[in-house]
Amino acid sequence: MRRIALASMTGTVIEFYDFFIYGTAAALVFNKVFFPELGAAAGTALALATFGVAFVARPFGSVLFGHFGDRLGRKGTLVTTLLMMGLSTLAIGLLPTTGMIGILAPVLLVVLRVLQGLAVGGEWAGATLLTAENAPTKARGKYALYPQLGPSVAFALASATFLVTALTMSNEAFVAWGWRVPFIASVLLVAVGLYVRLALEETATFTQSRTAQSRTAQSRTTASRTPGAGKLPIAEVFTTRPGAVFLGAGSTTAVFAFFYIGVTYLTSYGTQQLGLPRPTVLAMGILGGLVFALTTIASAILSDRVGRRRMVVLGNIASVVGGVVVFPIIDIGTAWAFGLGISIVLGVVGIAYGPIGAQLPELFPTRFRYTGAGIAYNLAGVIGGGIVPLFAAALAASTLGSLGIGLLLSAVSLLSLLCTLALPQTHADSLTEQDAQTVSA
C-alpha cells in the first residue's frame, strides 16, 4: 500500500505541478507576452480567463477518461493522462509569443490549456482509485490522502520554481524567456512519473469487478437481468446515482473556490494590488502550500475515525468563517499578513479536501466509479475553480472591494455545507459492499 500510495501521489504532484505553473505564469507574465495590447488590468483578467478555460474542459476529461478507466482499467488511463499533460505543458513552454506570430499565439495557448484540462479531468479520479480501491476499509482515508497531497505539494513546488527564476534573473529576462523554464523543465518530472506509473498493477477491486462481469456475461439470460449490463458508464452514473454526482459536486465546490483564489488570484493580488515583491508573494505561496498539506493529512486520517462527512462539514464551516476574515487580514499589506491570509485560505481547504479522496469514490460502485467520482469532482471545479476566480477581479473593483470576494467565498462555502449535510455517511462501507448494494437494487 505504501508503494501504491506514493506512486499515486507522485503522478498527481507532477500533473498538478504542470497545471499550476500555468496559473502562476498567467498571474505574473501572460498578460505581457500573450495579451500586450490590452493593458495590465485587462490583460491579467484575460490571462486568468485562459486559466479558467481548463475547468470547462475538465468534466469532459472525466467523461472521456472515466469511460476508458471503467472499461479498460485505471493504470493505462493514468499513463495516458500523464503523457497528455506533459506534452501540452512542454508545448506551452515552447510557444511563440503574440509579438512573434500575432493572434495565433493566444489561440494556441487556449488549445493547449484545453488539453491540460482534459488531462487533469481524467487524472484525479484515477489517482484516488489507485489507493481507495486497494486500501483496507478502515484505513481508506489514510491512504487516499496521498493523491490529495498532490495539489498542495505541486503548488509549493511551482511557487519554488518561479521563486528561483525570480531570484536568479532580472524582471526583463523573466518576461522575455525565464517564464518558459518551469514548463520545459517539467519534462524531467513527467519522465519520473511515467516510470512510476508503468510499474503499477491494476487495482484489486477493479480486477475483481471485471472478473465478475465476465462470468456474468457468459450467460445471456443472467446478463439481461443485470442492472447496467451493456450501458455506458456515463449513462449508468446519471440513471442510478445522479444525486451522488450533484451533491458530491456541491460539497466540493468551496474547496475549489478557496484553493484557486489562493493559488492564482492571490498571486496577482499580492503583486499588483498590494505592491509586494514577486519573490515575497511566491515565498508565502510555499508557506500556504505547506499549511494546506498539513491540514489535508490531519483531516484525511481523522476521517477514518469520525467519518468523511463530519470532517467535510467542519471544513466547510471553517470556510464560511475564513471567507469573511481573510481579506481584511491580507489588506493590512505586509508580507506576513499576506502569508497569514494565504495560509488561512489554503488551510481551511485542506480540512474539507483531505477526506474527499475517499468520500467521492465511496459514493459509486466499481463499474462506473472512475466516471462518477471524476464528474462530481470536476463539476465542482468548473464552478469553484473556473467561475469564482473570474468574479474576484470584478468584485475587487466594486464598492465592496476585496471584502466582496470574501463574502462570495463564504456564500459558496454555505452551499457546500448544505450539500455535504445531504450526503450519506460512507466511511464504514467497503467498496465491495457498495457493488453488492447496486446489484441488489
C-alpha positions in Angstrom: 0.0 0.0 0.0 2.9 2.4 0.7 4.3 1.8 -2.8 0.9 2.3 -4.4 0.1 5.4 -2.3 3.5 7.0 -3.1 3.2 6.2 -6.8 -0.3 7.7 -6.9 0.9 10.9 -5.1 4.0 11.2 -7.4 1.9 11.2 -10.6 -0.6 13.6 -9.1 2.1 16.0 -8.0 3.5 16.1 -11.5 0.2 16.7 -13.2 -0.9 19.4 -10.8 2.6 21.0 -11.0 2.1 21.3 -14.7 -1.4 22.7 -14.1 -0.3 25.2 -11.5 2.8 26.6 -13.3 0.3 27.8 -15.9 -1.7 29.6 -13.2 1.3 31.2 -11.8 2.6 32.3 -15.2 -0.9 33.6 -16.1 -0.9 35.7 -12.9 2.6 37.1 -13.4 3.5 37.3 -17.1 1.0 36.0 -19.6 -0.7 39.4 -19.8 2.5 40.9 -21.1 3.6 38.1 -23.6 0.2 37.0 -25.0 -2.1 40.0 -24.4 0.2 43.0 -24.5 -2.2 45.4 -26.3 -4.9 45.2 -23.6 -3.0 46.8 -20.7 -2.1 45.4 -17.3 -5.6 45.0 -15.8 -7.5 43.7 -18.9 -4.5 41.6 -19.9 -4.4 39.9 -16.5 -8.1 39.3 -16.5 -7.9 37.6 -19.9 -4.8 35.6 -18.9 -6.7 34.3 -15.8 -9.7 33.6 -18.1 -7.4 31.3 -20.2 -6.6 29.6 -16.9 -10.3 29.1 -16.3 -10.8 27.5 -19.8 -9.3 24.3 -18.5 -12.1 24.0 -15.9 -14.6 23.8 -18.7 -12.7 21.0 -20.3 -12.2 19.1 -17.0 -15.7 17.5 -16.9 -15.3 16.3 -20.5 -12.0 14.8 -19.5 -13.6 13.0 -16.6 -16.2 11.5 -19.0 -13.6 10.6 -21.7 -11.0 9.1 -19.4 -13.6 7.8 -17.0 -15.1 5.7 -19.8 -11.8 4.1 -20.5 -10.8 3.8 -16.9 -14.0 2.0 -16.1 -13.9 -0.2 -19.2 -10.2 -0.9 -19.7 -8.6 -0.2 -16.4 -7.1 2.5 -14.2 -3.4 2.1 -14.9 -3.4 2.6 -18.7 -5.7 5.6 -18.4 -3.5 7.3 -15.9 -0.4 6.8 -18.1 -2.4 8.5 -21.0 -3.4 11.5 -18.9 0.2 12.0 -17.7 1.5 12.0 -21.3 -1.2 14.4 -22.5 -0.4 16.8 -19.6 3.3 16.6 -20.1 3.3 17.2 -23.8 0.9 20.0 -23.5 3.0 21.7 -20.9 6.1 21.4 -22.9 4.4 22.9 -25.9 3.3 25.9 -23.8 6.9 26.4 -22.8 8.0 26.4 -26.5 5.0 28.5 -27.7 5.9 31.7 -29.6 4.5 34.9 -28.1 2.0 37.3 -29.7 4.9 39.6 -30.7 6.2 36.7 -32.8 3.2 35.2 -34.5 0.3 37.5 -33.7 -3.2 36.4 -32.7 -2.3 32.7 -33.4 -0.3 32.7 -30.1 -3.2 33.2 -27.7 -5.3 30.8 -29.8 -2.8 28.1 -29.5 -2.4 28.9 -25.8 -6.1 28.2 -25.2 -6.0 25.0 -27.2 -3.1 23.7 -25.1 -4.9 24.8 -22.0 -7.9 22.8 -23.0 -5.7 19.7 -23.5 -4.3 20.3 -20.0 -7.9 20.5 -18.6 -8.9 17.2 -20.3 -5.8 15.5 -18.8 -6.4 16.8 -15.2 -10.1 15.9 -15.6 -9.2 12.3 -16.0 -6.3 12.3 -13.5 -7.8 12.9 -10.1 -10.4 10.1 -10.1 -7.9 7.5 -11.4 -5.2 8.5 -8.9 -7.6 8.4 -6.0 -8.9 5.0 -7.1 -5.4 3.5 -7.1 -5.3 4.0 -3.4 -9.0 3.8 -2.4 -9.6 0.5 -4.3 -6.5 -1.1 -2.8 -6.7 0.2 0.8 -8.3 -1.6 3.8 -11.7 -0.3 4.6 -10.7 1.1 8.0 -7.7 2.9 6.5 -9.1 4.1 3.3 -9.0 7.8 4.3 -5.4 7.4 5.4 -4.2 6.0 2.1 -6.5 8.1 -0.1 -4.8 11.2 1.3 -1.7 10.6 -0.7 -3.1 11.7 -4.1 -4.8 14.5 -2.2 -1.4 15.8 -1.3 -0.7 16.3 -5.0 -2.1 19.9 -5.3 -0.5 21.2 -2.1 2.9 19.8 -2.9 2.6 20.8 -6.5 1.7 24.4 -5.6 4.6 24.7 -3.2 6.9 23.2 -5.9 5.5 25.6 -8.6 6.0 28.6 -6.3 9.5 27.5 -5.5 10.4 27.1 -9.2 9.2 30.6 -10.1 10.9 31.9 -7.0 14.2 30.5 -8.1 13.8 32.2 -11.5 12.8 35.5 -9.9 15.9 35.4 -7.7 18.3 34.4 -10.4 17.3 36.7 -13.3 16.1 40.2 -13.9 12.4 41.0 -14.5 13.1 41.7 -18.1 14.8 38.3 -18.6 11.9 36.6 -16.8 9.3 38.2 -19.1 11.5 37.5 -22.2 12.3 33.9 -21.6 12.6 32.9 -17.9 8.9 32.0 -17.5 9.5 29.2 -20.0 11.9 27.4 -17.8 9.4 25.7 -15.4 7.3 24.5 -18.4 10.2 22.9 -20.2 11.8 21.5 -17.1 8.6 19.7 -16.2 9.6 17.1 -18.9 12.0 15.6 -16.4 9.2 15.2 -13.8 7.0 13.6 -16.4 9.7 11.0 -17.2 9.8 10.1 -13.5 6.0 9.9 -13.3 5.8 7.6 -16.3 8.5 5.3 -14.8 6.5 5.1 -11.6 3.1 4.5 -13.2 4.2 1.9 -15.7 5.4 -0.2 -12.8 2.0 -0.2 -11.1 -0.5 -3.1 -11.3 -4.3 -2.8 -11.8 -6.3 -2.2 -8.7 -7.6 -5.4 -6.9 -11.2 -4.1 -6.8 -11.3 -3.3 -10.5 -9.8 -6.7 -11.4 -12.4 -8.5 -9.2 -15.2 -6.5 -10.7 -14.1 -7.2 -14.3 -13.8 -10.9 -13.5 -17.3 -11.0 -12.0 -18.7 -9.1 -15.1 -17.0 -11.6 -17.4 -18.6 -14.5 -15.6 -22.0 -12.9 -15.8 -21.6 -12.1 -19.5 -21.2 -15.9 -20.2 -24.9 -16.3 -19.5 -27.0 -14.1 -21.8 -30.1 -14.6 -19.6 -28.3 -13.5 -16.5 -26.7 -10.6 -18.3 -30.0 -9.3 -19.5 -31.2 -9.1 -15.9 -28.1 -7.4 -14.6 -28.6 -3.8 -13.7 -26.4 -1.6 -16.1 -25.5 -4.5 -18.4 -24.3 -3.0 -21.7 -24.7 0.6 -20.6 -22.0 3.2 -20.9 -20.5 4.3 -17.6 -21.8 7.9 -18.1 -25.3 6.6 -18.7 -25.2 4.5 -15.5 -23.9 7.4 -13.5 -26.9 9.6 -14.3 -29.5 6.9 -14.3 -28.6 5.3 -11.0 -26.6 7.9 -9.0 -27.5 11.5 -10.1 -27.9 12.7 -6.6 -24.4 11.5 -5.6 -23.0 13.4 -8.6 -24.6 16.7 -7.9 -24.4 16.6 -4.1 -20.8 15.4 -4.3 -20.0 18.3 -6.7 -21.8 20.8 -4.5 -20.0 19.5 -1.4 -16.6 20.0 -3.1 -17.2 23.4 -4.7 -15.9 25.5 -1.8 -12.7 23.5 -1.9 -12.0 24.6 -5.5 -13.2 28.2 -4.8 -10.8 28.7 -1.9 -7.9 26.8 -3.5 -7.9 28.6 -6.8 -8.4 32.0 -5.2 -5.3 31.1 -3.2 -3.1 29.8 -6.0 -3.9 32.1 -8.8 -5.8 35.3 -7.8 -3.8 36.0 -4.6 -0.6 35.7 -6.6 -1.8 38.5 -8.8 -3.4 40.4 -6.0 -0.2 40.4 -3.9 2.0 41.8 -6.6 -0.4 44.2 -8.4 -2.8 45.4 -5.7 -0.6 45.2 -2.6 2.7 46.0 -4.4 4.6 43.2 -2.7 7.7 41.9 -4.4 7.2 38.9 -6.5 9.7 36.7 -4.6 7.8 37.6 -1.3 4.5 36.5 -2.8 6.0 33.3 -4.1 7.7 32.5 -0.8 4.4 33.0 1.0 2.8 30.7 -1.5 5.2 28.0 -0.5 4.2 28.6 3.2 0.5 28.3 2.2 1.1 25.1 0.3 2.7 23.5 3.4 -0.2 24.6 5.6 -2.5 23.1 3.1 -0.6 19.8 3.1 -0.7 19.6 6.9 -4.5 20.1 7.2 -5.1 17.7 4.4 -3.1 15.0 6.2 -4.8 15.5 9.6 -8.3 15.7 8.2 -7.9 12.6 6.0 -6.6 10.5 8.8 -9.3 11.7 11.2 -12.0 10.8 8.7 -11.3 7.1 9.3 -12.3 7.6 12.9 -15.1 10.2 12.8 -16.3 9.9 9.2 -15.8 11.7 5.9 -18.9 13.8 6.1 -18.2 15.1 9.5 -14.7 16.3 8.5 -16.0 17.9 5.3 -18.7 19.7 7.2 -16.1 21.0 9.6 -14.0 22.2 6.7 -17.0 24.0 5.1 -17.9 25.7 8.4 -14.3 26.9 8.7 -14.5 28.2 5.1 -17.6 30.2 5.8 -15.8 32.0 8.6 -12.5 32.2 6.7 -14.1 33.9 3.8 -15.2 36.8 6.0 -11.9 37.3 7.8 -9.2 36.6 5.3 -9.2 39.7 3.1 -9.2 42.2 6.0 -6.0 40.4 7.1 -4.4 40.4 3.7 -5.2 44.0 3.1 -3.0 45.0 6.0 -0.5 44.9 3.2 2.6 43.5 4.9 4.4 40.3 3.8 3.5 38.4 6.9 -0.2 39.5 6.7 -0.3 38.2 3.2 1.4 34.9 4.4 -1.2 34.5 7.1 -4.0 35.2 4.7 -2.9 32.7 2.1 -2.3 30.2 4.9 -5.9 30.6 6.1 -7.3 30.3 2.6 -5.4 27.1 1.9 -5.6 25.7 5.4 -9.4 25.6 5.5 -9.3 23.9 2.1 -7.3 21.0 3.5 -9.8 20.3 6.2 -12.5 19.5 3.6 -10.2 18.3 0.9 -8.4 15.5 2.8 -11.4 13.2 3.2 -12.8 13.8 -0.4 -10.2 11.3 -1.8 -12.1 8.5 -0.1 -15.6 10.1 0.1 -16.3 10.6 -3.6 -15.2 7.1 -4.7 -17.3 5.6 -1.9 -20.4 7.0 -3.4 -20.2 4.9 -6.6 -19.8 1.2 -7.5 -16.7 -0.1 -9.2 -18.1 -0.4 -12.7 -18.7 3.3 -13.1 -16.7 4.7 -10.1 -14.0 6.4 -12.2 -16.6 8.2 -14.2 -18.9 9.1 -11.3 -16.3 10.4 -8.9 -14.5 12.2 -11.7 -17.6 14.0 -12.9 -18.6 15.1 -9.4 -15.1 16.4 -8.7 -14.7 18.2 -12.0 -18.2 19.8 -12.0 -17.2 21.3 -8.7 -14.0 22.5 -10.4 -16.0 24.4 -13.1 -18.0 26.4 -10.5 -15.5 26.8 -7.7 -12.2 26.9 -9.6 -13.3 28.3 -13.0 -16.1 30.7 -12.3 -15.4 32.1 -8.8 -11.9 33.5 -9.6 -13.4 35.3 -12.6 -15.7 37.2 -10.4 -12.9 38.0 -8.0 -11.4 40.8 -10.1 -14.8 42.4 -10.7 -15.7 42.3 -7.0 -12.4 43.8 -6.0 -13.1 46.8 -8.4 -16.7 47.2 -6.9 -17.7 49.3 -3.9 -17.4 46.2 -1.7 -13.7 45.9 -2.7 -11.9 42.8 -1.6 -14.5 42.1 1.1 -16.8 41.2 -1.7 -14.5 38.4 -2.6 -14.6 37.1 0.9 -18.4 37.3 1.1 -18.6 35.3 -2.2 -16.3 32.6 -0.8 -18.4 32.4 2.4 -21.6 32.0 0.3 -20.1 29.3 -1.8 -19.0 27.5 1.4 -22.5 27.7 2.8 -23.8 26.0 -0.4 -21.1 23.3 0.0 -22.1 22.8 3.7 -25.7 22.2 2.8 -24.8 19.7 0.1 -22.5 17.9 2.4 -25.2 17.5 5.1 -27.4 15.9 2.4 -24.8 13.2 1.5 -24.8 9.8 3.2 -22.1 8.8 5.6 -19.9 6.3 3.8 -16.7 5.6 5.7 -17.9 2.3 7.3 -18.8 0.8 3.9 -16.4 -1.3 1.9 -16.3 -0.8 -1.8 -17.4 -4.4 -2.5 -20.4 -3.7 -0.3 -21.2 -0.7 -2.5 -21.1 -3.0 -5.5 -23.4 -5.5 -3.9 -25.9 -2.9 -3.0 -26.0 -1.7 -6.6 -26.6 -5.2 -8.0 -29.4 -5.9 -5.5 -31.1 -2.5 -6.1 
